[in-house]
Amino acid sequence: MSMTAELTPKQRAEKSAEAMWASDNASKWAGMEISAIDEGSATLELTVEAHHCNGHGICHGGVTFMLADSAFAFACNSRNQSTVAQSNSITFTAPGKLGERLIACAIEVSLTGRSGIYDVTVENQSGQMIAAFRGLSRAIKGQLFEE
């Protein structure tokens, strides 16, 4: 009799992230890396390069949003339940600068039924807050991997 070992929440989150990352061409194209993953949380990082900068010579707000949105996505998909964004908002608190390492830490605030609330803080490598992001998620049909 063969029994399948039950995944721990962290193992499920890691396997979910691995499955998502394999198809996430946008995050890879932007230069993001996953630095931490667990159930309901994710940290993604990005070094601001010249092609990320806008006409003011600072990191384009869309790039900062994209980093926060990707961290949100990995956090809300960490239970192997396909989940998408329902609504997101961002407040910029300081400019990201060329050469800085931006770190987006997403944490689950609430998960009720199919709806989740996630907060993402984007900071530079010195711990200065660059942006605060809130994402509302909605679970849909499907999984990231078969279990």
N, C-alpha and C positions, 0 to 999 in steps of 0.2 A: 504494500500500500504506500503510495507516494503522497507526501504532504508538501504543499508549497509553503515555503517560509513566508510569514507575514512581514511586510516592510514596516520599518519604523517610520514615524512621520518625517524625520529628516531624510531618510533614504528615499521615501516617496517624492519629497520635494526635489532632491538631487536628480532623481531619474526623470521627473517631470521637466526640470530645467534643461537637462541634457537633450530630451526629445524636442523641446521648443527651440533650443539654441540651434539644433541641426537645420531647422528651416527658417530661422530668423535672419534673413539676409540683410534687412535694414539695420539692425543693431550692429551686426558685424561690419557692414559697410561704413557706418559712422565711426567705428573704432572703439566700440564699447567692449568691456570685459566683465564677466560675472566674478565678483570676489567673495560673495557669501550667499548662501541659500538655506532656508529652513522653512518649516510649515508657517505660512502667513508672513514671511519676510524674505527680502532679497536686497542685495547691495550690488550695484553696477557702477563701473568707473569708466572715465573717459579723459584722455589728455587733450586739452584744447590746442588744436593745430591751426595753421593759417587758414585752411579751407573751412573752418568752423566759425571764423570771425566775420562780422558784418562791416558796414561802412564806417562805423565808429571805432573799429579796431578791437572790439570786444566780442566775446562769444555770442553768437546769434541766439536770441531767445528761443527760437524753434529748436535749436540743438539742445539747449538746457531742458526744454519741455520734453523732447524726444528721449533724453537720458532718464528723466523722472518717469515718463510713461513706460519705458521698458522695464525699469525696476518694479513699478506697479504691476506690470503684466506678469513678471516672473513670480512676484509675491502672491497674486491672486490665482495663479494657475498651479500653485505648489501642492495642491491636494489631488492632482491628476483628474481634475474636472475642468473641461474646456470652459474658459471664462473670458469675457470680453469687456471692454470699457463701455460704460453707459454714459458717464459724464466725467469730465476732468476740469480742474481749474488750477492756475498757478499764480503765485505772487513772487515777483523778482525783488530781491532785497539788496543785491550787490552784483556788479558785473563779473562774469567769468573772464579771465584774462588769458591771452596767448601763453601757452606753456604750463598753465595750471592744470592740476589733476582734479577733476570734478568727481565727487563721490555721492551717489544717490542711494539713500537708505530708505527702503519701503517697509512699512509695518502695518499689519492688519489692525484696524481699530474696532471693527464690528463685522460679523458674518451671521446673517439671519436668513435662513432659507437660501434663495438663489442670489441674494443681494449682499454686497460687501462694501465696506468703506475702508480706504487705505490712505495713510499719510506718508508722503515722501519728502524727506529733507535733502536738499542738494547743498553740499558744502565743498569748499576747496580743500587742498591738502593741509592747510593751516587751521581748519575747523571753522572758517568764516562761512556763515550761511549765504548762499547764492540765491536760493529759491525755496519756497514752500509750496507743495503740490498736494492736492487732494483728489483721489480717484474713486469713483463709484463703479463697482463692477456688477456684472450680471452673468450668472452661470448659464451655459447653453448645453445642448446635447453633445455628448462625445467625451472622449478621454484623449490624453496625449500619448499614452501607451497602454497596451492591453494588460489588464491585471485581473 
